[in-house]
Amino acid sequence: MTLRPIRSVLTALALIAVPALAQAQQADRYAFTQDYEPRPAIWRLSDEDTTIYLFGTIHLLPDGFRWRNPQLDAIIDEADELVVETSDADGDAAMEAISPKLANVIVARTPTSVQLSPQASQRWRELVTMSGMPFDYVDSVPVMVAMLGFGQAQGEGSPSTYENGVETVLEEEFSSTGRPIESIEDFGQILYGLYRVNDAEVLRELDAQLRNWGGKSTAGLYDPAVDDMSGDSYWQMEHHWARGEVQEDFDLGFGSGAIGRAFHDVLLTRRNARWAGWLQQRLEQPGTVLLAVGAGHFEGADSVLVRLRERGLTAERIN
């Protein structure tokens, strides 16, 4: 949300700095084909006078990646309101409200580079530089926040953007037709949850990961195989999603250690439980709602769907 302008500037600067041949090579690496009709997964939760469509999304997509179909378009037209994780407007307000608390954490914190071993500290500088984000800022924030930033950074040539992401497109469409857009949560509180994760344990893991890092990409810190992916193999996750394939497990891409467990707890487990409660309460109000949130929230043993079933509610897959 609030990082969009920064990402746009970094992407523009990167394109200016990269020679035309290198840009062409990047374009070839990220080329994709869609020889199928998209049908991303949709569920319906309803009672006598309320219908809530649950639509798993991808927040960033490349230009031209198709995800709409007549059924989804009809649902979008039918919905009285759109509910997303945090709308652009609410995200800005949430950041303004939580900023003093975040600033207090940063001021009291020893920079990451000082807490790492000499070898890992040097690799840390290389990693941050590669991400395109300001080193002093990244070095000052808790490790969990920095790691999340690496996952969102646009400095490695990937053409995926929030502007092409599902929620951005939907928010623009609902806004243009005068329909309300609601947030299911307070983004500031989610971010604060990452700020409060114990730094000591995750720093030990980060130190080890950095010393073993191949140095080719930020994504390769946890999955070296990403460094060599190109074409449709690079877009495997997006293709699975667009085809409506729902995985039994969902991996955020940070491994199974301290960092991976903390991310799963803060970003998935807690939120899915809260969202199930929100959905149960929302059924008490009549109307038709389109809930569009990250597809990973509908996968795994602690998904929103599982949490709903624990409350005696069943969301039916409709495509």
N, C-alpha and C positions, 0 to 999 in steps of 0.2 A: 504493500500500500504506500506508505510514506517513502519507501526506497525506490519507487518507480523512476522519479526524476534522476536519481543518482545512477541507476542502471542504464537509463537512456543515454546519459552523457558518456559513461564509460564505454558503451557499445559504439557510439559515434566516434570517439577518440581512437578506439581500437581499429575501426575500419579505415580511418585516415592514415594510421600508422602502418597498416599491413599492405604490402605491395599487391598489385593486381593479380599476379600469378598465384600468390599465396591465397588471396581471396577466392580465386577460381578453384583452387585445391580444396579449400574449406567447403565451398558450395557443393563440390562433388562428394566430399565426405558425408555431408548431411543430406544428400538427395534421398528421397523416399518415394515409394509407389503405393497406391491404395487400389488394389484390384478387387475390392469388395465393397459392398454397401455398408456404411457404418450403422451400428445398432448398439451404442453403449448401454449398459445395464440400467434399467429403471424398475423400481418397486412401487407398489401402491399400498398405503396404510389408510384405512377408511372406517367410518362408522355410518350411521344413518344420514347425517347431514354434513359430514366433513370428509374431504379427500386430500391426502397429502402424498404427492409424488416424490419419491426419494431418488435423486439423480446423482450418481457418482461422477465427479468431474476430474479434469486435469487442469491445474492452474496456469501452466505455461504451455503453449503450443507453437509450432512453426507456422509460418504463413502458408495457406493453402491446404492445411491438414483438415480433412472433412470429418465431421462428427454428427451432423444433423441428418434427419430423415423425416418423412411425413408424420410418423407417429409422434416423434418428439416435438415437431413443430405444432401439432395439434394440442399437445399438452401445454406447451408454452403459451399458446393462444387461449387455452381454457383457464389457466391459473389466474386467480384474483390477485395474488401477491407472490413475490420471490423472496425466499429466505436463503441467505448465504452465511458462510462462517462469520465474516465481518465485512460489512459494506465499506466502500471507499470513504464515505462521509463519517461513518461510525469509527473507522480505523484511525482517522486523523484525530478525532476527539479523544479516543482512548489513549493514543500516544501522548497527547498533551496532558491528560490527567495523570498518567503513570510516570511521566518523565522525571519528576523530582525523586521518586523512589529509585528509579534506575540510576540516576546520577549519584545518589548516595552510595550505591553498591560499587560503582566504578571508582569513585574517589577513595574508597576504603580498600580497594583491591590492588595487590601487587601485580604489575604487568606480567602477562604470560611468558614473554621471552626471558624474564628474570628467573622464573620458577622452573624453567626447563633446563636440561643438561646442555652443555655447550654445543654438542653436535646437533641435538634436537632444536636448539634455539636458532641455529643457522638455517636449518631446514624450514623452521617456522617462518622465518623472514622470506624464504623463497616461495613458500606456499601462499602467504598473504599477498606478495607481489604478483604472483600468477593469477590470483583472484581478481585483481584490479581494484580492490578496496583499500582505503587509507590505512597504512600500517599502524599508526599511533592509535587510531580508533579500535581496530581489531585487537590489538595487543592489550587494550585496556578493559575490554568487556569480558565477561565470563566465557570459558571455553565453549559451553553449549551454544551460546549466542553466536560466537564466531563460526562454529561449525555449521550452524544453520545458514549463516550468510554465505559460506562457501558453496552450499548447495543451490543458492539462488543467484550467485554471481553470474554476470554475463560476459566475463572477460576472456572466455576460452573459445569464442567463435560460434557457439551453439546458436542457431537462429530462433530458438524458442523465446517467446516474450509473453508478458502478462497481457499485453494488448490483444493477442490472439487467443488468450486463455478463455475457457468456457464462461467463468463468472463475469469477466469483463464484458463479453459479448451480451450475456443475458442482462446484466445491469443496464447497459445502454438501451437494450430493447424494451425492458420494462419501464425505464425512465422516460423514454420517448413516447410511450403510450399512457403515461400518467398513473401507472400502477405502483403500489408501495413496494419498497425493498427493505427487508428487515434483517437484522443480524441475529444469529442464534447464540452468540457469545460475545464477551468483551475481550478483544484481542490483546489489550494491555495486560490483563490478568494472565493470559497464556504466556506472554513474553516474560512477565515477572516470575512466573513459575520456572522458566529456564534460567533466569538470573539467580534463583535461589537454590539451584542444584549444587550439591557439595563439589567444590572445585578440586579438592585434593585428589579424590579418587579418579576423576576424569583426566586430570593432568598426568597422572602416572601412565594411563593408557595412551594419551596423546603423545607423550614422550617416546614410548615404544613404537607407535605407529609412524612417527616422523622419522625415526632412525631407520626404519625399514622401507620408507616411501621411495618409489621409483623416480619421482620428480617430474613426471610427464604432465600430470594434470591434477587439479584439486580433487576431482572425482576418484582418481586413482589412489588416493590415500587409503581408502577402504576396499576398493575393487579395482585392482590393476588391469583386469580384463577390459575395463571401459576404455583404456588408452588406445586399444587397437580396434575398437568397434567403428564401423562406418556403414553408410547406407541404411537399409531397412533393419539390420541387426542393431544399429544404434537406437532406432525408434521402436524397439521390440515392445517396451512397456506401453507406448502410445497405441501401437497396433492391437495389442491384447485388449486394451481398454475400448478402443473404437469397435472392435468385434464383439464386445459384450462379454468377454471372458472374465470370470470372477475367480480369483485365486483363493485356495484354502488358507494360505498364510500371507501376511503382508510384511514386507521387509523395507524399512525406511532407508536402508543402505549404509548403516553405521555399525554393522557387525553385531555380535551378541555379547560384547563386553559392557563395561560401565557406561560408556557413552550411548551405545545402542539401547541398553535397558532404560536409561534415563529419558531418552527421546521417546521411546515407546510409551513410557508411563505418562509423561507430560502431554505429548501430542496426540496419543491415541486412547489409552486406557481410561484416563480420567474424563477426557472430552466425550468419548462415546457413551459413557455412563450418564453424563449430564445431558447429552443430546437426547437420549432415550426418554429421560424424564421430561424434557421440553416437549417432545413429540406427543407423549401421553397427555400432557396438559393441553396442548394445542388442539387435540381431538375434541375438546369441550367447546370449541368455537366453530360455528358453521363456516363453510367456504371451501375453496379449492386453493391449495398451496403447492408451490414448486420449491422443494428444498434441494439446493445445489451445493454440495460440499465434496471435498476430496474423495476420490474413488476408494482410497485405502481404508476409509472409515467403514466400508461395507465388506471388508475382507478380514479373515482371521478369526481366532477363537474368542476375541473380546470385541467384536464389531458392533456397530449400532444395531444390526439385525439380531445378534445374539442377546444384546441387552434388552431389546424390545421383547423378545420371547421370554426372558426372565420376568418381565412384567405382565405376561399373559397376552401380549400383542403380537400379531403376525403380519409382516409386510410381504405382500405377494409379488413375485417377479412377473412382470407383464410383457416381457419381450425376450 
